[in-house]
Amino acid sequence: MEKKKAVVSLGHNALGYTTNEQKDAVAVTAKALADLVEAGFALTITHSNGPQVSMIHKAMTELRRVYIDYTPAPMCVCSAMSQGYVGYDIQNALRSELLSRGISRTVSTILTQVTVDPYDEAFYAPTKKIGRYMSKEDADTEVKKGNYVIEEPGKGFRRIVAAPKPIDIVEIDAIKALSDAGQIVIACGGGGIPVIEQNHILKGASAVIEKDAIAGKLAGDLNADIMLILTGVPQVYQSFGTPQQKPIERMNVAQAEEMIRQGEFEATTMLPKIEAAISYLKSNPSGSVIITSQEHATEAVKGKAGTLITA
């Protein structure tokens, strides 16, 4: 029987926030992913990297402050480092978990670049906070370099970068080839490394890509049967966080779009996930999206948990 293709998007809860937390977290995450493999799904996995890329950016910046001969690492390089670091832990934990169940399956991490439009409006209004808190003097230095900073009262200043929309996944052919060969693939980590193409040369962009947006793009490009978004709640809720809160078991694209117009979803948490679901389903109407927590993933693909979104 042909396996169903599933793109699984892992949130912060699946990875933790520190090196030790991540190692412990991916061991638990690997069990949920292995359950999906046993259920007959061919997995392509993508993941968040917010805490990880911020940690790397802070470390590289501090290295430059202590040893002036070192060059500060640009955001694109920090993103590449985080992809390798997170992918390394996921692939080893998942491989080990599969072998413990008698399943021999190659798990591969692909360092993935994603093109963005240099004229994307996000570059003129950056919003994503990265790195350490800075003094006013350090913040002024960043501004002189052409970077954006924001002040958080009582804490200091932080650098902010753009979150442009993804255009193309550069390594998509490699991802497809490995997936078609029956391998489990980890790709587009942290939204992918944002790059701008200029005369066939890829140049890193000072930006981050929303990981939910790239999950939708990846699922569409792979013509996946299912996009599974694992987050911190067991399902999507209407009127979330209010006394009127109620779970949404299923909805279609038209209903999701109407709820967006009504301002139903929080901009920095659930909204990007719903938008990614809509994007994927418009490119692949025969597919389906499930939003749930890691703990409910196995039951969700059986239709017993989570929120199901269809075209």
Buried (B, 14 or more C-beta within 10 A) or exposed (E): EEBBBBBBBBBBBBBBBEEEEBBEBBBBBBBBBBBBBEBEBBBBBBBBBBBBBBBBBBBBBEBBEEEEEEEBBBBBBBBBBBBEBBBEBBBBBBBEBBEEEEEEBEBBBBBBBBBBBEEBEBBEEBBBBBBBBBEEEBBEEBEEEEBBBEEEEEEBBBBBBBBBBBBBBBBBEBBBEBBEEEBBBBBBBBBBBBBBBEEEEBEBBBBBBBBBBBBBBBBBBBEBBBBBBBBEBBBBBBEBEEEEEEEBEBBBBEEBBEBBEEEBBEEEBBBBBBBBBBBBBEBBEEBBBBBBBBBBBBBBBEEEBBBBBBB
